[in-house]
Amino acid sequence: MSFLPKIEKIAKQVFIAHFLLMFGYKLFSLYFPLFLVARGMSLPEVGFIYFLIYLPIAIFSPIVGFLNHKLNPALLATSGIFGYGIYVLGMILIPIYQTWQGINLFYVWQVFLGISAALFFVSARAILMGLRLRNPDQAFGWFYSAPFYVNVIAPIVGAFFIWKFDFSGVFIVSLIIFLFTAFFVFFKLRQPAKILIDQGFELADFRQSFQKVFQVVKRRNILPLMAAAFSVLLLAGFYQAFFVLFLREELFWSQNLILIFVSVFSFLFLPISLLLIKRLKKSQSKENIFQGGIVVGLFSILFGVTMPLLNFLSILAINIARSAGGLVCSASRSGLISSELKAYPEEASILDTIFAPLGIALGTLISGAIIGFLGFQFLFIVGGVFVIIMTLFAKKFAKIENMG
């Protein structure tokens, strides 16, 4: 089928693993902000919860990256997937009461989820970057598009199990999927990934490798692009924590309407994402980052400015455009890191994995702190303006040309 962009074998297997992991997670994650608010948490507390999930990914990524030198990355990815399973078991077995002890235990489980995510995402990226992809931008386009494909069906399935069996039911289904995914990664990726093991690699080598990595990253043609991509992630944190809450609190959408919106969005975005992935190999990474950032910023501003006039279809169209820009920017950021740091795949995977969750973590924390006086409308406008400024800054200082 010529419509479908080609996908290399190893990228296909990592994509399937990411798809399955996200399927198990998104059975319940869409409803997480609503769940938190229903438990009496304020909007700043919702932002803080997401901060607790994403920050450990950034903090533990260097540790996981070092272990990727010493151990098979596929085994570390497998352990991370098992961590997701332990997390949902914790949600099932440990009652969360409105007490000091219960709330703190809830916080601990979010941190544990972040550590598990670090194990999977650093190791998955190390496999992609270490096994010499022919087209990194396109391969990472597949990788980052997996959650969009999941959203077509997972929230519907999750809503059914929540309605039928409450959250315990959906957590059990997620556990089964996580176990299957762990075995898939173990049997499919363990053999090809074992060539990345370097038992003689020590901490001193690790420090030297990172010094060389930072020498590359701080170059004038790289650092501004990384700053622009980081601003896109900050804005993604705004939407991660508060987009669904905006639909419910400001537009008074029901849970069923939110579910329909997510499913329709994901269904329509699927063919768009395939076209974007196919197009990624036609432009340089730095051009893709610029174009993606501009689209994200403009449509976030449009979303905020037109908020009083929005309806289902207009929100759908704006969200599709903004997500398209985000996909292009994220895939090309990872592709750029992979291409520029070919000699250091483990360190490149650490950098990329730190970068993404740290941006989202700070975005959720910042948006939670300022939404009280900005409100939903100006939160998304200010975020979009910031992305535009940072992206134009990148164009000027990284000397991005030939935009056609």
N, C-alpha and C positions, 0 to 999 in steps of 0.2 A: 504493500500500500504506500504509494508515493506521498500521500498526505501526511503520514506519520514520519517524524524526524527519526533518523537512525539512532540507535543506542548501543554502545559497546557492551560486551557481555558482563564485565565486572560492574559497570555502571548500572546495568539492568538488575543485577542481583542486589546491589546496595539499595536501588530504588524500591525493589519489592520489600526488602527488610524495613525500609523507612515507611513505606505505605502501610504495612501490617502493624507496625508499632503505633503509627498515628491513628490507625483505625481503632485499635484498642483504647487509645487515650481519648480520642474525640467522641467516643460513645457517651462520655460524661462531661468532657471539658467545656463544651459549648455552654452548658448550664451552670458552670462553676460560679461566675459572677452573680447570677441570680440566686444561687444556693447561699453564697456568702452574705448577700444583702438580706435574704430571708432569715438568716441566723442573727440578724441585728447588727452587722458590721456597717460602718460608715464608708463613704466613698474613699477617703484617704486610707482606711484600713484595707479596702479591696486592692488599692494600688500597692500597699505594703505586702500583702499576701503574694502577689505576683513577683514582687521584688525578691521575696524569700525563695521563690522557685528558681528564678533566673540567675540571681547573683551567685549561688553555689556552682552553677555551670561554669561561670567565668573563673571563679576562685580555684576550683579543682581541675580545670582543664590542663594546666601545666603539669600537675602530678600524673594525670592520665597520659599526657603526651610523653612523659619520661618512661612510664611503664610500657608504652607502645614500642619503645626501642628494645625492651627486655623481654616482653611477652608478645604472643600473637595478638594483633589488634582485633581479630575476629573473636577471640576468647574474651577480651575486655568488652567488646560490643555485646556479646552474649550475656555477660554478667550485668551490664547495664540494663538490658531488657528484663532479666530476672528481677532487677531492682524495681522496675515498674510494677512487676507482679507483686513483689513484697509490699509496695506502696498501697496497692488496691486492697491487699489482704489487711493492711493496717486500717484502712478506711472501713473495712467490714467488721473486723474483730475488736477494735478499740472504740468504745463509745465516746463521742465528743459532746460533752455537756457544757452548759454555760457556767463553767467554774474556772478558777484560775488554772488549776491543773489541766483541765480538759483543753482549754484554749492553747496553753503552751505546748501540749502534746500535739495538737493540730499543727502548730507552727513547725515542730520538729519533723513531722512527716512531709511537709512541703520542702524543707531543706534536703531531706533524704531523696525526694523525687528529683531535685536539681542535681544531686551527686550522680544519681543513676543516669540522668540525661547526659551529663558530662562524659560518662563512660561510653555511652553509645555514640554520641555525635562526634567526639574527638576521634574515636577509633574508626568510625565510618568514613570520616573525611580523610584520615590517614591512609585508609585503603584506597580511596579514590585518587588521592594525590600521589601515593607511593607507587601505584601500578601503571603509571605513565599513560594517561589518557591522550587520545589523539586530539580531542576537542573538549578542553575542560569546561568552557562556558556552557556548552550544550549538555554535557554530562551533569553539571550542577543545576542546569535548568530542570532536568528530570528530577533530580534530588529535591529541589525546593518546591516543585509542583506537586509532589506526593500529597501534602495535606489538603490541597484544593480538590484532588480527586476523591480523597477520603470523605470530604464534606458533602459529597453528593448523596451518600447513603448512611454514613455512620450516625449523624445526629438523629435521623429517623429511627434507626434501630435502637439507639440509646433512649430516645423518648418513649418507645414502646416498653422497654424493660423497666424504665423508671416509673411509668404509669402502672405497669402490671405488678412489679415486685419492689418498688421504691429503689433507692440508690444501691442497696445491697445486691439486688438482682443485676444491675448493669455492671457493678464492680466484679461480680463473678464471671460474667461474659468477657469482660476485659481481661481478667486473669487467664482465662483459657486461650485467648488470642495472643497474649504476651508469651505464654509457654510455647505455643506453636511457633511464634516468631523467633524465639531464642534457639529452638532446635533447627530452624531453617538457616539462621546465620551460622550456627556451629558447623553444620554439614556442608553448606554451600561456599562459605568464605574462608574457612579455616585453612584449607590447603593453599589457595593462591596467596593468602596474606602472610603465610609463614616465612616468605622470603624477606619480609621487612624486619625480622627479628635480628638484633645485633647485641649478642650477650656481652660483648666487650665494651659496650657503651657505658660511660660513667657520668657522674654529675658534672665533672669538669668539662667533659665533651659537650654536655647539654648546655652549659653556660656559654661555651665558645660558639656553639651553633646559634644560640639566640643572639649573641652579639653580632654575628654575621647577618642574621635575619633582620635585625633592627637597622643595620647599615643599609640594607636594601630598602626597607619600608620607609625610612625617613627621607629617601630621595625625593626631589621636587616633583617628579612626574608620578609619584606613588602616593605620598602622604596626603595631598589635598583630595585625591580621589577617595582615600580611606575616610577622611573627615566627612565628605559628602555622603558616602554610604552609611556612616555612623549616624548622621542626622536622620536618614530614612528609617533606621532602626529605632531611634528615639521616638519618632512619630508612630511607628508600628506599636510601640509600647502604649501610647495614648489610646489607640484603637483596641489593643488587646484587652485592656482593663475596662474601657468605658463605652465601646460601641454598642454592645448588646444592652447595657444599662440605659444608654440614650434611647434606644428603640422602645424600651419598656417604660422608662420614667418620663420622657419628654413626649413621645408619640403615643404612649399607652397601648403599645402592641401587646397582644397576648402571647403566651409561650408557643401556641400553635402557629401563629402568624410569623413569629421569629424563626421557628423551625422551617416553615415553608420558604421564607426568604433565604435562609442559608442553603437549603437544598436547591432552589432555583438558581441562586447565584453560582453555586459550585457546578451545576449542570451546564450552565451557559459558559462558565469560565473554562471548562475542560477543553473544548476545541480552540479557544483563544490561546490557552497556554501552550498547546501543541504547535500552533503557528509561531508563537514567540520563541519556543525552544528551537524550532527549525531556523528561525531568523538569526538567532544569537551567533551562529558561526560566521555570518556575513559581515559583522562589524567587529572592531576591536573592543576589548573589555572596557577601556576608558570611555569610549563613545557610548557604550551601552549604559555605563554607570551614570553618565551625564543625562542622557535621554530619560532613563528610568527615574532619576531624582527629580527632574523637572516635571514629569507627568505626576508623580506622587504629590509633590508640593502644590501644583496647580489645582488638582482635583480635591485635595484636602481643603484648600481655601474655598473652592467652589462649594464644597459640602457645607462648610460653615456659613458662608454668605447667604446661600439659598435655603438654609435650614427651615425658616418659617414656611416655605413654599413646598417642601419636599413631600413626595408621596412614595408609594412602594416602588414604582417603576423608575423614578428619578434617583432614588437612593441606590437601587440596583445598578443602574448605568454608571453612576459616579463611583460606586464601590468596585465595579469591574475594572474601570479605567485605573483607579488608584492601585488596585492589587496587581494589575498588569505591569505598571511601572515598578512596583516593589519586587515582583518576580525577576524582571530584567536586571534590576540593580543588584539584588542579592546573588543571583547566579553569576553575574559578571564580576562582582567583588571576589567571590570564591575562585572564579576562573583566573582573575588577575593574580591573586595570591599564589595559586597553584602554578601558574606559568612563570612568575618571577622567582619562585622559591623551589624550583624543581629539585635542587640538590638537597633540600631539607623538608621532605614531605611530612614528617612527624611534627616538626616545629611549625610548618605552615598550617597543619590541621589544628594545632593548639591556638595559633593566632586567630584563625578563622572562627573557631568555636568560642573563644573568649569574646571576640568582637560582637557576634550576633546576640548572645544572651545578655551581655553587659549593656548593650544599647537598649534592648527591650526592658531590662531590669531598671535602668535609670529612667527610661521613658515612663514606666508605670509609677515609679516613685515620684518623679517630678509632676506628672499629670495629677496624681493623687493629692499632692501638696497644693497645687494651684487651681484645681477645678472648683474649689469652694468659692473663690472670688471671681474666676473667669467664667464659669459655667461651661456647658457643653459646646455652645456655639463658638465662643472665642478661643476655647481650648484647641479646637481643630483648625481654626484660622491661624492662630499664632504658630502652631506646629507646622503648618504648610508654608508660612512665610519664612520660618527658620530654615526649612529644607531648601527652598528656592535660593536663599542667600548663600548657604553653604555649597550648593551645587554650582552656582555662578562663580563663586570663589574658586572652586575646583577647576572650572573651565579656564579661568584666567591663569591660574598658577601652574596647572598641569599642561597647559598649552594644547587643549583638545581642539583638533581641527578636522576638516573633511567630514562634517556632520551628516552628509548625505549618504 
